[in-house]
Amino acid sequence: MQTPWEYRYANRTSRMGSSVIRELLKLTEQPDLISFGGGLPAPEVFPLEEFKKACIYVLDNFGAQSLQYSTTEGYRPLREMISRHTHRYSVSVTPENILITSGSQQALDFIGRVFINQGDHIVVESPTYLGALQAWNAYGAQYIAVPSDENGMIVDKLEEALRIGPKFIYVLPNFQNPSGTTLSLERRTKLVDLADRYGVPIVEDDPYGQLRFEGEHLPSLVWLDSKRRGDNGSYTGNVIYLSTFSKILAPGVRLAWVIAPEQVIRKLVQSKQAADLHSATFNQMVAFEVGKGGFLDEHVKLIRETYKQRRDLMIEMMAETFPAEVHATKPLGGMFLWGILPEWMDASELIKLAIERKVAYVPGGSFHPNGGGKNTMRINFSYSKPELIREGITRLGTLLKEQVAAHKG
Ligand SMILES: Cc1ncc(COP(=O)(O)O)c(C=O)c1O
């Protein structure tokens, strides 16, 4: 039966859908199913003891203040810690350039609210992060999809997109979700130059940048932009930079940060006031106490080591069990591998058979805003323990081999 609410939905809800991933995750809740579908960090690396101590410390030392309302911008010591950390990578930012949000997902929503009018064009990589598309669909965004390869967005194809007059460019330079690829330094420099030349700003989403397993750290777009401008002090540039505590501490605390010019931060603050007043005071204080004094630097080493082992094992198992017709990327960090199936295979059909065999991944088509990628799959390697990676990849490999053999007849 229809409720009186259903025909009162605002027009903007017509493009709101539940994410394919969330729907899939529901199916994968069976206990004996091995899921490489979600984008979950390994729970084994959550610093439980440090959180326990920090909770007690915060309650003992800050008492009621930790349970009180606080400022929308975020807990100042936490913003100062982020600004010091950002300085280490040479971007000169002050706490006034920083807003704490309830996850980067909230920052993506605010960016939509503040910048996107119905019908605005946004340049995205194809494939790109589904959560951003979900956030911006509600504001009526249209997407100009620039293809990517193993070195990230093909920046040579960007100029054509910029001539259409997009609102901004959305890019994930490090160990991209979903494809695991990293934007090369040459392309980063070119992207920042082109964006500046065409007067189109960039939203840089970087949840995984600190999770590099091998190779040299590459400068962020915000750093390259700030260097071009010779900013010294407050950041005034062309980039809004997002990062999060979800992948370096714990996603359940729902804490992330935005770096942007002060004027933009002020506008985002107005958005946050309307949305939730501020991120949880207690969580911010606890995250600061856990993270301070160099703990985070040490902790990310443990995360990198754990994920590198899991990535290596997954690649080894794929080499052993996958048919030669299926290829996978070798990401230099992060949490995802990208599988490329033969053209004739449809990953969204195959997933049904995979779930019957008690193994899951995310079909890649859903990450392509304007279609394509039906023969691709996102495979998460951070969450499953080694024995489950061995078993799950063997199950998937057996299924893929059967499919290839049946196709060959
Ligand atoms: C690229 C990207 N952006 C944003 C997010 C959202 O992260 P948060 O937990 O900070 O909301 C994720 C989470 O997986 C992500 O992969």
The ligand as an SDF file (V2000), in Angstrom:
LIG
                    3D

 16 16  0  0  0  0  0  0  0  0999 V2000
   37.4910    7.2360   -2.8580 C   0  0  0  0  0  0  0  0  0  0  0  0
   36.7090    7.2790   -1.6030 C   0  0  0  0  0  0  0  0  0  0  0  0
   36.2210    8.4570   -1.1740 N   0  0  0  0  0  0  0  0  0  0  0  0
   35.5170    8.5430   -0.0360 C   0  0  0  0  0  0  0  0  0  0  0  0
   35.2570    7.4270    0.7340 C   0  0  0  0  0  0  0  0  0  0  0  0
   34.4280    7.5880    1.9790 C   0  0  0  0  0  0  0  0  0  0  0  0
   35.2080    7.4070    3.0860 O   0  0  0  0  0  0  0  0  0  0  0  0
   34.7300    7.8360    4.5510 P   0  0  0  0  0  0  0  0  0  0  0  0
   34.7250    6.5640    5.3410 O   0  0  0  0  0  0  0  0  0  0  0  0
   35.7420    8.8110    5.0130 O   0  0  0  0  0  0  0  0  0  0  0  0
   33.3700    8.4430    4.4400 O   0  0  0  0  0  0  0  0  0  0  0  0
   35.7430    6.1730    0.3280 C   0  0  0  0  0  0  0  0  0  0  0  0
   35.4600    4.9700    1.1140 C   0  0  0  0  0  0  0  0  0  0  0  0
   35.6890    3.8620    0.7570 O   0  0  0  0  0  0  0  0  0  0  0  0
   36.4910    6.1030   -0.8710 C   0  0  0  0  0  0  0  0  0  0  0  0
   36.9980    4.9540   -1.3160 O   0  0  0  0  0  0  0  0  0  0  0  0
  1  2  1  0
  2  3  1  0
  2 15  2  0
  3  4  2  0
  4  5  1  0
  5  6  1  0
  5 12  2  0
  6  7  1  0
  7  8  1  0
  8  9  2  0
  8 10  1  0
  8 11  1  0
 12 13  1  0
 12 15  1  0
 13 14  2  0
 15 16  1  0
M  END
$$$$
